[in-house]
Amino acid sequence: VIALTSAQPLEGKTTTACNMAIALAYGGSRVLLIDADMRRPSVSRTLGMENTIGLSHLLTGQATARQAIRRTNVQNLWVMTAGATPPNPSELLSSDRMKTLIANVQSGPFDWVLIDTPPVLAVTDAVIIAPWVSGVAFVIGSEMTQRRLAERAIETLMTSRPHLLGAVLNRVDIVRNKYYYSRY
């Protein structure tokens, strides 16, 4: 179970989460992608799905996991959208139901579970979820995230003592930085 987060919005964490999920599914793994960014959900939009029943419904007891998890048109990929925006996303994500959900998917039928969480500097949701997952991947937008903000976000994230898997440098303009990246 891997949570993906970033320092601030628009760094590409949802795109990274969706691409990772699709790549793992194409590789033959059974993958569940959960949109835990209930304030600004975008997994459903990115994958062209409707955001009807989802995580918020599951955490409030309005739906079961079977109702909230939907198959996509990509073989081996299932998605749990964010669902309706609740008035208390942080409380729902810090609930025993969320902790139980993560524990259940760890031992469930999926090889990989990716959780798209909100940016660390915007809200504490990623910090809440981090200790319950196997690892956290931190997405950084190239030439858009100031170093001090990225460092502050990582310091904040590390307060919950997660297993930090690493960082994804996203939105790199290879043409603009052609000389630097030519060796790769």
CORLIN-V904993 format. One line per field, one symbol per residue. phi: phi as a letter, one per 20 degrees, with the letter a starting at -180 (. if undefined). psi: psi as a letter, one per 30 degrees, with the letter a starting at -180 (. if undefined). Layout:
phi=???
psi=???
//
This chain:
phi=.cedbbfbfmenfffffffffffffffoeecdddeeefecfbffffemdeeeebgffffenebefffeecfdeegmddcdffnffefcgffffeffffffgfffffdeeefccddedffffebegffffgfedfacddecfflcdfgfffffffgffffeleeefqcdedmfefffdgffeffe
psi=jkkkllellgfgeeeeeeeeeeeeefffkjkkkkjgifeikfeeeeghlkickaeeeefggflleeefkkkafkkgklkjlfakjlfieeeefgleeeeeeeeefegagkekkkjjllkefelgeeeeeefflelkkkkkjkgfkkeeeeeeeeeeeffghljjealjjlhkjeeeheeegef.
//
